[in-house]
Amino acid sequence: MILYFLNLRKNAAQVELDRFYKALKNRKQAAQEITKSAFFQARKQLSHAAFIELNQIITQDFHDRFSGYQKWNGFRLCAIDGS
């Protein structure tokens, strides 16, 4: 379920679910594996704590891997071009 949320949605929920399961099961054609209603009911049972823990793991992994990055005036500088 979390993998689905990390996938950037561009279409209607059922279309995206069908495409997601097609890719997940390595099939040539999409088929309705799960209805959007069943998915959203299951989503209600997913704890927000899973996302908090996942964020902590990813953040810690990032800092473990890139602890030697350069800083500007003591700060990590991040830039985004929105054009």
PDB file with one MODEL, atoms N, CA, C and O in Angstrom:
MODEL        1
ATOM      1  N   MET A   1       0.820  -1.174   0.000  1.00  0.00           N
ATOM      2  CA  MET A   1       0.000   0.000   0.000  1.00  0.00           C
ATOM      3  C   MET A   1       0.879   1.258   0.000  1.00  0.00           C
ATOM      4  O   MET A   1       0.569   2.245  -0.667  1.00  0.00           O
ATOM      5  N   ILE A   2       1.956   1.205   0.744  1.00  0.00           N
ATOM      6  CA  ILE A   2       2.853   2.355   0.802  1.00  0.00           C
ATOM      7  C   ILE A   2       3.526   2.574  -0.546  1.00  0.00           C
ATOM      8  O   ILE A   2       3.725   3.714  -0.966  1.00  0.00           O
ATOM      9  N   LEU A   3       3.880   1.480  -1.229  1.00  0.00           N
ATOM     10  CA  LEU A   3       4.451   1.623  -2.575  1.00  0.00           C
ATOM     11  C   LEU A   3       3.487   2.345  -3.505  1.00  0.00           C
ATOM     12  O   LEU A   3       3.910   3.166  -4.319  1.00  0.00           O
ATOM     13  N   TYR A   4       2.218   2.054  -3.397  1.00  0.00           N
ATOM     14  CA  TYR A   4       1.225   2.733  -4.227  1.00  0.00           C
ATOM     15  C   TYR A   4       1.207   4.230  -3.924  1.00  0.00           C
ATOM     16  O   TYR A   4       1.129   5.052  -4.836  1.00  0.00           O
ATOM     17  N   PHE A   5       1.280   4.577  -2.650  1.00  0.00           N
ATOM     18  CA  PHE A   5       1.264   5.990  -2.281  1.00  0.00           C
ATOM     19  C   PHE A   5       2.507   6.715  -2.779  1.00  0.00           C
ATOM     20  O   PHE A   5       2.444   7.894  -3.127  1.00  0.00           O
ATOM     21  N   LEU A   6       3.631   6.016  -2.814  1.00  0.00           N
ATOM     22  CA  LEU A   6       4.867   6.640  -3.290  1.00  0.00           C
ATOM     23  C   LEU A   6       4.875   6.818  -4.799  1.00  0.00           C
ATOM     24  O   LEU A   6       5.645   7.619  -5.328  1.00  0.00           O
ATOM     25  N   ASN A   7       4.027   6.081  -5.489  1.00  0.00           N
ATOM     26  CA  ASN A   7       3.894   6.211  -6.938  1.00  0.00           C
ATOM     27  C   ASN A   7       3.122   7.499  -7.226  1.00  0.00           C
ATOM     28  O   ASN A   7       2.064   7.733  -6.642  1.00  0.00           O
ATOM     29  N   LEU A   8       3.641   8.324  -8.113  1.00  0.00           N
ATOM     30  CA  LEU A   8       2.972   9.595  -8.408  1.00  0.00           C
ATOM     31  C   LEU A   8       1.726   9.339  -9.246  1.00  0.00           C
ATOM     32  O   LEU A   8       1.818   8.899 -10.392  1.00  0.00           O
ATOM     33  N   ARG A   9       0.574   9.615  -8.673  1.00  0.00           N
ATOM     34  CA  ARG A   9      -0.690   9.386  -9.363  1.00  0.00           C
ATOM     35  C   ARG A   9      -0.961  10.492 -10.372  1.00  0.00           C
ATOM     36  O   ARG A   9      -0.742  11.672 -10.101  1.00  0.00           O
ATOM     37  N   LYS A  10      -1.446  10.081 -11.550  1.00  0.00           N
ATOM     38  CA  LYS A  10      -1.765  11.048 -12.588  1.00  0.00           C
ATOM     39  C   LYS A  10      -3.176  10.872 -13.128  1.00  0.00           C
ATOM     40  O   LYS A  10      -3.719  11.785 -13.750  1.00  0.00           O
ATOM     41  N   ASN A  11      -3.775   9.706 -12.897  1.00  0.00           N
ATOM     42  CA  ASN A  11      -5.089   9.392 -13.450  1.00  0.00           C
ATOM     43  C   ASN A  11      -6.073   9.069 -12.332  1.00  0.00           C
ATOM     44  O   ASN A  11      -5.775   9.237 -11.150  1.00  0.00           O
ATOM     45  N   ALA A  12      -7.249   8.603 -12.734  1.00  0.00           N
ATOM     46  CA  ALA A  12      -8.271   8.206 -11.772  1.00  0.00           C
ATOM     47  C   ALA A  12      -7.751   7.050 -10.916  1.00  0.00           C
ATOM     48  O   ALA A  12      -6.869   6.301 -11.335  1.00  0.00           O
ATOM     49  N   ALA A  13      -8.305   6.920  -9.726  1.00  0.00           N
ATOM     50  CA  ALA A  13      -7.819   5.932  -8.761  1.00  0.00           C
ATOM     51  C   ALA A  13      -7.851   4.510  -9.319  1.00  0.00           C
ATOM     52  O   ALA A  13      -6.873   3.778  -9.172  1.00  0.00           O
ATOM     53  N   GLN A  14      -8.948   4.103  -9.954  1.00  0.00           N
ATOM     54  CA  GLN A  14      -9.037   2.726 -10.447  1.00  0.00           C
ATOM     55  C   GLN A  14      -8.036   2.466 -11.562  1.00  0.00           C
ATOM     56  O   GLN A  14      -7.443   1.389 -11.628  1.00  0.00           O
ATOM     57  N   VAL A  15      -7.845   3.444 -12.439  1.00  0.00           N
ATOM     58  CA  VAL A  15      -6.860   3.301 -13.525  1.00  0.00           C
ATOM     59  C   VAL A  15      -5.467   3.138 -12.937  1.00  0.00           C
ATOM     60  O   VAL A  15      -4.702   2.281 -13.379  1.00  0.00           O
ATOM     61  N   GLU A  16      -5.135   3.949 -11.950  1.00  0.00           N
ATOM     62  CA  GLU A  16      -3.820   3.867 -11.317  1.00  0.00           C
ATOM     63  C   GLU A  16      -3.636   2.555 -10.565  1.00  0.00           C
ATOM     64  O   GLU A  16      -2.550   1.978 -10.595  1.00  0.00           O
ATOM     65  N   LEU A  17      -4.678   2.076  -9.892  1.00  0.00           N
ATOM     66  CA  LEU A  17      -4.580   0.793  -9.196  1.00  0.00           C
ATOM     67  C   LEU A  17      -4.339  -0.342 -10.178  1.00  0.00           C
ATOM     68  O   LEU A  17      -3.507  -1.216  -9.932  1.00  0.00           O
ATOM     69  N   ASP A  18      -5.063  -0.331 -11.287  1.00  0.00           N
ATOM     70  CA  ASP A  18      -4.884  -1.370 -12.307  1.00  0.00           C
ATOM     71  C   ASP A  18      -3.469  -1.338 -12.875  1.00  0.00           C
ATOM     72  O   ASP A  18      -2.848  -2.386 -13.049  1.00  0.00           O
ATOM     73  N   ARG A  19      -2.959  -0.154 -13.162  1.00  0.00           N
ATOM     74  CA  ARG A  19      -1.594  -0.024 -13.688  1.00  0.00           C
ATOM     75  C   ARG A  19      -0.558  -0.440 -12.659  1.00  0.00           C
ATOM     76  O   ARG A  19       0.444  -1.069 -12.999  1.00  0.00           O
ATOM     77  N   PHE A  20      -0.795  -0.095 -11.414  1.00  0.00           N
ATOM     78  CA  PHE A  20       0.135  -0.448 -10.343  1.00  0.00           C
ATOM     79  C   PHE A  20       0.252  -1.961 -10.211  1.00  0.00           C
ATOM     80  O   PHE A  20       1.357  -2.499 -10.148  1.00  0.00           O
ATOM     81  N   TYR A  21      -0.892  -2.650 -10.170  1.00  0.00           N
ATOM     82  CA  TYR A  21      -0.862  -4.106 -10.046  1.00  0.00           C
ATOM     83  C   TYR A  21      -0.316  -4.770 -11.298  1.00  0.00           C
ATOM     84  O   TYR A  21       0.300  -5.832 -11.213  1.00  0.00           O
ATOM     85  N   LYS A  22      -0.530  -4.165 -12.452  1.00  0.00           N
ATOM     86  CA  LYS A  22       0.050  -4.683 -13.703  1.00  0.00           C
ATOM     87  C   LYS A  22       1.581  -4.664 -13.597  1.00  0.00           C
ATOM     88  O   LYS A  22       2.240  -5.655 -13.913  1.00  0.00           O
ATOM     89  N   ALA A  23       2.135  -3.543 -13.154  1.00  0.00           N
ATOM     90  CA  ALA A  23       3.584  -3.414 -13.013  1.00  0.00           C
ATOM     91  C   ALA A  23       4.108  -4.309 -11.884  1.00  0.00           C
ATOM     92  O   ALA A  23       5.168  -4.922 -12.014  1.00  0.00           O
ATOM     93  N   LEU A  24       3.373  -4.381 -10.795  1.00  0.00           N
ATOM     94  CA  LEU A  24       3.789  -5.165  -9.642  1.00  0.00           C
ATOM     95  C   LEU A  24       3.868  -6.653  -9.984  1.00  0.00           C
ATOM     96  O   LEU A  24       4.771  -7.354  -9.527  1.00  0.00           O
ATOM     97  N   LYS A  25       2.932  -7.121 -10.776  1.00  0.00           N
ATOM     98  CA  LYS A  25       2.881  -8.550 -11.126  1.00  0.00           C
ATOM     99  C   LYS A  25       3.504  -8.843 -12.485  1.00  0.00           C
ATOM    100  O   LYS A  25       3.432  -9.967 -12.981  1.00  0.00           O
ATOM    101  N   ASN A  26       4.123  -7.812 -13.088  1.00  0.00           N
ATOM    102  CA  ASN A  26       4.832  -7.966 -14.357  1.00  0.00           C
ATOM    103  C   ASN A  26       3.946  -8.596 -15.441  1.00  0.00           C
ATOM    104  O   ASN A  26       4.327  -9.578 -16.080  1.00  0.00           O
ATOM    105  N   ARG A  27       2.772  -8.016 -15.629  1.00  0.00           N
ATOM    106  CA  ARG A  27       1.828  -8.514 -16.624  1.00  0.00           C
ATOM    107  C   ARG A  27       1.815  -7.597 -17.835  1.00  0.00           C
ATOM    108  O   ARG A  27       2.232  -6.441 -17.765  1.00  0.00           O
ATOM    109  N   LYS A  28       1.325  -8.140 -18.953  1.00  0.00           N
ATOM    110  CA  LYS A  28       1.250  -7.349 -20.182  1.00  0.00           C
ATOM    111  C   LYS A  28       0.019  -6.466 -20.225  1.00  0.00           C
ATOM    112  O   LYS A  28       0.056  -5.384 -20.811  1.00  0.00           O
ATOM    113  N   GLN A  29      -1.068  -6.904 -19.616  1.00  0.00           N
ATOM    114  CA  GLN A  29      -2.291  -6.113 -19.614  1.00  0.00           C
ATOM    115  C   GLN A  29      -2.762  -5.874 -18.187  1.00  0.00           C
ATOM    116  O   GLN A  29      -2.573  -6.705 -17.299  1.00  0.00           O
ATOM    117  N   ALA A  30      -3.375  -4.729 -17.996  1.00  0.00           N
ATOM    118  CA  ALA A  30      -3.901  -4.393 -16.683  1.00  0.00           C
ATOM    119  C   ALA A  30      -5.232  -5.112 -16.467  1.00  0.00           C
ATOM    120  O   ALA A  30      -6.027  -5.262 -17.394  1.00  0.00           O
ATOM    121  N   ALA A  31      -5.455  -5.544 -15.258  1.00  0.00           N
ATOM    122  CA  ALA A  31      -6.714  -6.170 -14.877  1.00  0.00           C
ATOM    123  C   ALA A  31      -7.096  -5.646 -13.503  1.00  0.00           C
ATOM    124  O   ALA A  31      -6.238  -5.242 -12.719  1.00  0.00           O
ATOM    125  N   GLN A  32      -8.379  -5.656 -13.224  1.00  0.00           N
ATOM    126  CA  GLN A  32      -8.831  -5.129 -11.941  1.00  0.00           C
ATOM    127  C   GLN A  32      -8.558  -6.163 -10.849  1.00  0.00           C
ATOM    128  O   GLN A  32      -9.331  -7.101 -10.655  1.00  0.00           O
ATOM    129  N   GLU A  33      -7.457  -5.976 -10.151  1.00  0.00           N
ATOM    130  CA  GLU A  33      -7.072  -6.861  -9.060  1.00  0.00           C
ATOM    131  C   GLU A  33      -7.798  -6.488  -7.768  1.00  0.00           C
ATOM    132  O   GLU A  33      -8.124  -7.344  -6.945  1.00  0.00           O
ATOM    133  N   ILE A  34      -8.036  -5.199  -7.619  1.00  0.00           N
ATOM    134  CA  ILE A  34      -8.650  -4.673  -6.405  1.00  0.00           C
ATOM    135  C   ILE A  34      -9.500  -3.465  -6.793  1.00  0.00           C
ATOM    136  O   ILE A  34      -9.113  -2.682  -7.661  1.00  0.00           O
ATOM    137  N   THR A  35     -10.633  -3.319  -6.164  1.00  0.00           N
ATOM    138  CA  THR A  35     -11.475  -2.155  -6.457  1.00  0.00           C
ATOM    139  C   THR A  35     -10.969  -0.967  -5.661  1.00  0.00           C
ATOM    140  O   THR A  35     -10.319  -1.118  -4.627  1.00  0.00           O
ATOM    141  N   LYS A  36     -11.280   0.215  -6.163  1.00  0.00           N
ATOM    142  CA  LYS A  36     -10.831   1.413  -5.433  1.00  0.00           C
ATOM    143  C   LYS A  36     -11.508   1.495  -4.079  1.00  0.00           C
ATOM    144  O   LYS A  36     -10.920   1.994  -3.120  1.00  0.00           O
ATOM    145  N   SER A  37     -12.743   1.010  -3.992  1.00  0.00           N
ATOM    146  CA  SER A  37     -13.454   1.019  -2.714  1.00  0.00           C
ATOM    147  C   SER A  37     -12.732   0.148  -1.688  1.00  0.00           C
ATOM    148  O   SER A  37     -12.543   0.562  -0.544  1.00  0.00           O
ATOM    149  N   ALA A  38     -12.328  -1.062  -2.096  1.00  0.00           N
ATOM    150  CA  ALA A  38     -11.601  -1.956  -1.183  1.00  0.00           C
ATOM    151  C   ALA A  38     -10.262  -1.340  -0.783  1.00  0.00           C
ATOM    152  O   ALA A  38      -9.845  -1.442   0.370  1.00  0.00           O
ATOM    153  N   PHE A  39      -9.593  -0.702  -1.739  1.00  0.00           N
ATOM    154  CA  PHE A  39      -8.308  -0.079  -1.442  1.00  0.00           C
ATOM    155  C   PHE A  39      -8.462   1.043  -0.420  1.00  0.00           C
ATOM    156  O   PHE A  39      -7.686   1.131   0.532  1.00  0.00           O
ATOM    157  N   PHE A  40      -9.467   1.902  -0.618  1.00  0.00           N
ATOM    158  CA  PHE A  40      -9.630   3.030   0.295  1.00  0.00           C
ATOM    159  C   PHE A  40     -10.115   2.584   1.669  1.00  0.00           C
ATOM    160  O   PHE A  40      -9.843   3.250   2.668  1.00  0.00           O
ATOM    161  N   GLN A  41     -10.829   1.468   1.729  1.00  0.00           N
ATOM    162  CA  GLN A  41     -11.203   0.915   3.037  1.00  0.00           C
ATOM    163  C   GLN A  41      -9.967   0.392   3.762  1.00  0.00           C
ATOM    164  O   GLN A  41      -9.814   0.587   4.968  1.00  0.00           O
ATOM    165  N   ALA A  42      -9.094  -0.270   3.020  1.00  0.00           N
ATOM    166  CA  ALA A  42      -7.844  -0.763   3.618  1.00  0.00           C
ATOM    167  C   ALA A  42      -6.948   0.406   4.028  1.00  0.00           C
ATOM    168  O   ALA A  42      -6.238   0.329   5.031  1.00  0.00           O
ATOM    169  N   ARG A  43      -6.984   1.483   3.249  1.00  0.00           N
ATOM    170  CA  ARG A  43      -6.164   2.663   3.561  1.00  0.00           C
ATOM    171  C   ARG A  43      -6.536   3.245   4.917  1.00  0.00           C
ATOM    172  O   ARG A  43      -5.673   3.735   5.646  1.00  0.00           O
ATOM    173  N   LYS A  44      -7.825   3.191   5.256  1.00  0.00           N
ATOM    174  CA  LYS A  44      -8.270   3.718   6.543  1.00  0.00           C
ATOM    175  C   LYS A  44      -7.630   2.974   7.715  1.00  0.00           C
ATOM    176  O   LYS A  44      -7.458   3.539   8.795  1.00  0.00           O
ATOM    177  N   GLN A  45      -7.279   1.711   7.499  1.00  0.00           N
ATOM    178  CA  GLN A  45      -6.706   0.901   8.572  1.00  0.00           C
ATOM    179  C   GLN A  45      -5.189   1.066   8.677  1.00  0.00           C
ATOM    180  O   GLN A  45      -4.582   0.606   9.645  1.00  0.00           O
ATOM    181  N   LEU A  46      -4.586   1.706   7.706  1.00  0.00           N
ATOM    182  CA  LEU A  46      -3.142   1.916   7.728  1.00  0.00           C
ATOM    183  C   LEU A  46      -2.801   3.000   8.742  1.00  0.00           C
ATOM    184  O   LEU A  46      -3.341   4.105   8.691  1.00  0.00           O
ATOM    185  N   SER A  47      -1.920   2.679   9.642  1.00  0.00           N
ATOM    186  CA  SER A  47      -1.542   3.613  10.698  1.00  0.00           C
ATOM    187  C   SER A  47      -0.621   4.711  10.158  1.00  0.00           C
ATOM    188  O   SER A  47       0.266   4.456   9.344  1.00  0.00           O
ATOM    189  N   HIS A  48      -0.851   5.914  10.623  1.00  0.00           N
ATOM    190  CA  HIS A  48       0.025   7.025  10.248  1.00  0.00           C
ATOM    191  C   HIS A  48       1.439   6.810  10.787  1.00  0.00           C
ATOM    192  O   HIS A  48       2.402   7.377  10.271  1.00  0.00           O
ATOM    193  N   ALA A  49       1.552   5.992  11.822  1.00  0.00           N
ATOM    194  CA  ALA A  49       2.866   5.731  12.427  1.00  0.00           C
ATOM    195  C   ALA A  49       3.807   5.049  11.427  1.00  0.00           C
ATOM    196  O   ALA A  49       5.025   5.197  11.526  1.00  0.00           O
ATOM    197  N   ALA A  50       3.250   4.305  10.471  1.00  0.00           N
ATOM    198  CA  ALA A  50       4.087   3.657   9.453  1.00  0.00           C
ATOM    199  C   ALA A  50       4.839   4.701   8.646  1.00  0.00           C
ATOM    200  O   ALA A  50       6.012   4.509   8.325  1.00  0.00           O
ATOM    201  N   PHE A  51       4.184   5.798   8.315  1.00  0.00           N
ATOM    202  CA  PHE A  51       4.820   6.860   7.536  1.00  0.00           C
ATOM    203  C   PHE A  51       5.845   7.621   8.373  1.00  0.00           C
ATOM    204  O   PHE A  51       6.882   8.041   7.859  1.00  0.00           O
ATOM    205  N   ILE A  52       5.560   7.795   9.637  1.00  0.00           N
ATOM    206  CA  ILE A  52       6.516   8.456  10.534  1.00  0.00           C
ATOM    207  C   ILE A  52       7.784   7.614  10.651  1.00  0.00           C
ATOM    208  O   ILE A  52       8.897   8.133  10.564  1.00  0.00           O
ATOM    209  N   GLU A  53       7.600   6.306  10.850  1.00  0.00           N
ATOM    210  CA  GLU A  53       8.760   5.417  10.974  1.00  0.00           C
ATOM    211  C   GLU A  53       9.545   5.332   9.674  1.00  0.00           C
ATOM    212  O   GLU A  53      10.776   5.343   9.688  1.00  0.00           O
ATOM    213  N   LEU A  54       8.843   5.247   8.554  1.00  0.00           N
ATOM    214  CA  LEU A  54       9.507   5.213   7.247  1.00  0.00           C
ATOM    215  C   LEU A  54      10.315   6.486   7.021  1.00  0.00           C
ATOM    216  O   LEU A  54      11.436   6.423   6.515  1.00  0.00           O
ATOM    217  N   ASN A  55       9.766   7.629   7.385  1.00  0.00           N
ATOM    218  CA  ASN A  55      10.480   8.896   7.248  1.00  0.00           C
ATOM    219  C   ASN A  55      11.738   8.913   8.111  1.00  0.00           C
ATOM    220  O   ASN A  55      12.785   9.386   7.668  1.00  0.00           O
ATOM    221  N   GLN A  56      11.648   8.406   9.323  1.00  0.00           N
ATOM    222  CA  GLN A  56      12.813   8.373  10.209  1.00  0.00           C
ATOM    223  C   GLN A  56      13.905   7.467   9.654  1.00  0.00           C
ATOM    224  O   GLN A  56      15.089   7.796   9.726  1.00  0.00           O
ATOM    225  N   ILE A  57      13.500   6.320   9.097  1.00  0.00           N
ATOM    226  CA  ILE A  57      14.472   5.384   8.526  1.00  0.00           C
ATOM    227  C   ILE A  57      15.171   6.005   7.322  1.00  0.00           C
ATOM    228  O   ILE A  57      16.392   5.917   7.194  1.00  0.00           O
ATOM    229  N   ILE A  58      14.397   6.629   6.444  1.00  0.00           N
ATOM    230  CA  ILE A  58      14.967   7.245   5.241  1.00  0.00           C
ATOM    231  C   ILE A  58      15.878   8.406   5.605  1.00  0.00           C
ATOM    232  O   ILE A  58      16.955   8.556   5.027  1.00  0.00           O
ATOM    233  N   THR A  59      15.459   9.218   6.548  1.00  0.00           N
ATOM    234  CA  THR A  59      16.267  10.363   6.984  1.00  0.00           C
ATOM    235  C   THR A  59      17.579   9.896   7.604  1.00  0.00           C
ATOM    236  O   THR A  59      18.638  10.450   7.309  1.00  0.00           O
ATOM    237  N   GLN A  60      17.512   8.880   8.463  1.00  0.00           N
ATOM    238  CA  GLN A  60      18.727   8.363   9.089  1.00  0.00           C
ATOM    239  C   GLN A  60      19.659   7.756   8.045  1.00  0.00           C
ATOM    240  O   GLN A  60      20.873   7.951   8.105  1.00  0.00           O
ATOM    241  N   ASP A  61      19.093   7.022   7.088  1.00  0.00           N
ATOM    242  CA  ASP A  61      19.896   6.427   6.021  1.00  0.00           C
ATOM    243  C   ASP A  61      20.598   7.505   5.196  1.00  0.00           C
ATOM    244  O   ASP A  61      21.771   7.368   4.850  1.00  0.00           O
ATOM    245  N   PHE A  62      19.872   8.571   4.889  1.00  0.00           N
ATOM    246  CA  PHE A  62      20.464   9.677   4.128  1.00  0.00           C
ATOM    247  C   PHE A  62      21.650  10.275   4.878  1.00  0.00           C
ATOM    248  O   PHE A  62      22.718  10.476   4.300  1.00  0.00           O
ATOM    249  N   HIS A  63      21.459  10.556   6.160  1.00  0.00           N
ATOM    250  CA  HIS A  63      22.535  11.181   6.937  1.00  0.00           C
ATOM    251  C   HIS A  63      23.708  10.233   7.146  1.00  0.00           C
ATOM    252  O   HIS A  63      24.853  10.677   7.234  1.00  0.00           O
ATOM    253  N   ASP A  64      23.435   8.917   7.227  1.00  0.00           N
ATOM    254  CA  ASP A  64      24.526   7.944   7.348  1.00  0.00           C
ATOM    255  C   ASP A  64      25.353   7.890   6.073  1.00  0.00           C
ATOM    256  O   ASP A  64      26.578   7.784   6.125  1.00  0.00           O
ATOM    257  N   ARG A  65      24.685   7.962   4.931  1.00  0.00           N
ATOM    258  CA  ARG A  65      25.384   7.852   3.639  1.00  0.00           C
ATOM    259  C   ARG A  65      26.087   9.142   3.235  1.00  0.00           C
ATOM    260  O   ARG A  65      27.161   9.101   2.634  1.00  0.00           O
ATOM    261  N   PHE A  66      25.492  10.282   3.558  1.00  0.00           N
ATOM    262  CA  PHE A  66      26.011  11.561   3.065  1.00  0.00           C
ATOM    263  C   PHE A  66      26.417  12.481   4.209  1.00  0.00           C
ATOM    264  O   PHE A  66      26.126  13.676   4.193  1.00  0.00           O
ATOM    265  N   SER A  67      27.086  11.916   5.192  1.00  0.00           N
ATOM    266  CA  SER A  67      27.462  12.732   6.354  1.00  0.00           C
ATOM    267  C   SER A  67      28.586  13.707   6.047  1.00  0.00           C
ATOM    268  O   SER A  67      28.820  14.646   6.808  1.00  0.00           O
ATOM    269  N   GLY A  68      29.293  13.489   4.923  1.00  0.00           N
ATOM    270  CA  GLY A  68      30.419  14.351   4.606  1.00  0.00           C
ATOM    271  C   GLY A  68      30.105  15.428   3.588  1.00  0.00           C
ATOM    272  O   GLY A  68      31.021  15.946   2.949  1.00  0.00           O
ATOM    273  N   TYR A  69      28.847  15.781   3.416  1.00  0.00           N
ATOM    274  CA  TYR A  69      28.507  16.802   2.419  1.00  0.00           C
ATOM    275  C   TYR A  69      28.965  18.179   2.880  1.00  0.00           C
ATOM    276  O   TYR A  69      29.079  18.452   4.075  1.00  0.00           O
ATOM    277  N   GLN A  70      29.219  19.022   1.919  1.00  0.00           N
ATOM    278  CA  GLN A  70      29.692  20.370   2.225  1.00  0.00           C
ATOM    279  C   GLN A  70      28.537  21.232   2.714  1.00  0.00           C
ATOM    280  O   GLN A  70      27.384  21.032   2.333  1.00  0.00           O
ATOM    281  N   LYS A  71      28.870  22.186   3.558  1.00  0.00           N
ATOM    282  CA  LYS A  71      27.860  23.100   4.091  1.00  0.00           C
ATOM    283  C   LYS A  71      28.217  24.526   3.719  1.00  0.00           C
ATOM    284  O   LYS A  71      29.379  24.836   3.453  1.00  0.00           O
ATOM    285  N   TRP A  72      27.225  25.383   3.701  1.00  0.00           N
ATOM    286  CA  TRP A  72      27.398  26.804   3.430  1.00  0.00           C
ATOM    287  C   TRP A  72      27.021  27.550   4.700  1.00  0.00           C
ATOM    288  O   TRP A  72      25.867  27.509   5.128  1.00  0.00           O
ATOM    289  N   ASN A  73      27.971  28.219   5.294  1.00  0.00           N
ATOM    290  CA  ASN A  73      27.768  28.936   6.561  1.00  0.00           C
ATOM    291  C   ASN A  73      27.166  28.028   7.639  1.00  0.00           C
ATOM    292  O   ASN A  73      26.366  28.478   8.460  1.00  0.00           O
ATOM    293  N   GLY A  74      27.556  26.750   7.631  1.00  0.00           N
ATOM    294  CA  GLY A  74      27.073  25.810   8.630  1.00  0.00           C
ATOM    295  C   GLY A  74      25.741  25.163   8.312  1.00  0.00           C
ATOM    296  O   GLY A  74      25.245  24.358   9.100  1.00  0.00           O
ATOM    297  N   PHE A  75      25.151  25.496   7.176  1.00  0.00           N
ATOM    298  CA  PHE A  75      23.849  24.951   6.796  1.00  0.00           C
ATOM    299  C   PHE A  75      23.961  24.089   5.547  1.00  0.00           C
ATOM    300  O   PHE A  75      24.808  24.326   4.686  1.00  0.00           O
ATOM    301  N   ARG A  76      23.097  23.089   5.460  1.00  0.00           N
ATOM    302  CA  ARG A  76      22.979  22.314   4.235  1.00  0.00           C
ATOM    303  C   ARG A  76      22.100  23.107   3.286  1.00  0.00           C
ATOM    304  O   ARG A  76      20.970  23.456   3.626  1.00  0.00           O
ATOM    305  N   LEU A  77      22.608  23.389   2.111  1.00  0.00           N
ATOM    306  CA  LEU A  77      21.888  24.229   1.159  1.00  0.00           C
ATOM    307  C   LEU A  77      21.160  23.355   0.144  1.00  0.00           C
ATOM    308  O   LEU A  77      21.779  22.529  -0.527  1.00  0.00           O
ATOM    309  N   CYS A  78      19.865  23.535   0.034  1.00  0.00           N
ATOM    310  CA  CYS A  78      19.035  22.820  -0.936  1.00  0.00           C
ATOM    311  C   CYS A  78      18.346  23.859  -1.820  1.00  0.00           C
ATOM    312  O   CYS A  78      17.885  24.892  -1.334  1.00  0.00           O
ATOM    313  N   ALA A  79      18.282  23.578  -3.101  1.00  0.00           N
ATOM    314  CA  ALA A  79      17.638  24.509  -4.030  1.00  0.00           C
ATOM    315  C   ALA A  79      16.704  23.748  -4.936  1.00  0.00           C
ATOM    316  O   ALA A  79      16.978  22.611  -5.320  1.00  0.00           O
ATOM    317  N   ILE A  80      15.594  24.384  -5.278  1.00  0.00           N
ATOM    318  CA  ILE A  80      14.588  23.782  -6.176  1.00  0.00           C
ATOM    319  C   ILE A  80      14.230  24.806  -7.234  1.00  0.00           C
ATOM    320  O   ILE A  80      13.935  25.961  -6.927  1.00  0.00           O
ATOM    321  N   ASP A  81      14.258  24.377  -8.463  1.00  0.00           N
ATOM    322  CA  ASP A  81      13.841  25.234  -9.559  1.00  0.00           C
ATOM    323  C   ASP A  81      12.418  24.845  -9.951  1.00  0.00           C
ATOM    324  O   ASP A  81      12.196  23.748 -10.462  1.00  0.00           O
ATOM    325  N   GLY A  82      11.487  25.703  -9.726  1.00  0.00           N
ATOM    326  CA  GLY A  82      10.083  25.410  -9.992  1.00  0.00           C
ATOM    327  C   GLY A  82       9.596  25.799 -11.370  1.00  0.00           C
ATOM    328  O   GLY A  82       8.394  25.763 -11.635  1.00  0.00           O
ATOM    329  N   SER A  83      10.510  26.171 -12.252  1.00  0.00           N
ATOM    330  CA  SER A  83      10.067  26.614 -13.583  1.00  0.00           C
ATOM    331  C   SER A  83       9.701  25.449 -14.469  1.00  0.00           C
ATOM    332  O   SER A  83       9.309  25.648 -15.619  1.00  0.00           O
TER     333      SER A  83
ENDMDL
END
